[in-house]
Amino acid sequence: HNHTHSRRRRRRRKRRMSSVAKIEELLKSHLEASHVSIVDTSGSCGSAFEIQFCVSPKFEGKNSLTKQRLVTKALEREMDKIHALSMKKLISPEEYANLSPRSRSPFEE
């Protein structure tokens, strides 16, 4: 009984692909992120992503390198499957509130 369980877990880990939904879920659970916009830039093979937009209270008062580290840490479990990850706008809710409606609108949920 215990044997099958570990075999099943191993099989799941083998999946070489990540997904936009998985990354979004991790950002929301680890960083309490809202307004997340992610694009698969790998031609849907699940190895390259661009985080176009991510609003998180954990980004408050942090510089861009620290924000990127927070994202990388949140995605730790997926990083072995992701070959390329670019991060564009990582902002706090306060920074988000100060955005002009025009620069905010493409990312509204």
Stockholm file with secondary structure:
# STOCKHOLM 1.0

chainA/1-109         HNHTHSRRRRRRRKRRMSSVAKIEELLKSHLEASHVSIVDTSGSCGSAFEIQFCVSPKFEGKNSLTKQRLVTKALEREMDKIHALSMKKLISPEEYANLSPRSRSPFEE
#=GR chainA/1-109 SS CHHHHHHHHHHHHHCCCCCHHHHHHHHHHHHCCEEEEEEECSSSSSSEEEEEEEECGGGTTCCHHHHHHHHHHHTTTTTTTCSEEEEEEEECHHHHHHSCHHHHGGGCC
#=GC SS_cons         CHHHHHHHHHHHHHCCCCCHHHHHHHHHHHHCCEEEEEEECSSSSSSEEEEEEEECGGGTTCCHHHHHHHHHHHTTTTTTTCSEEEEEEEECHHHHHHSCHHHHGGGCC
//
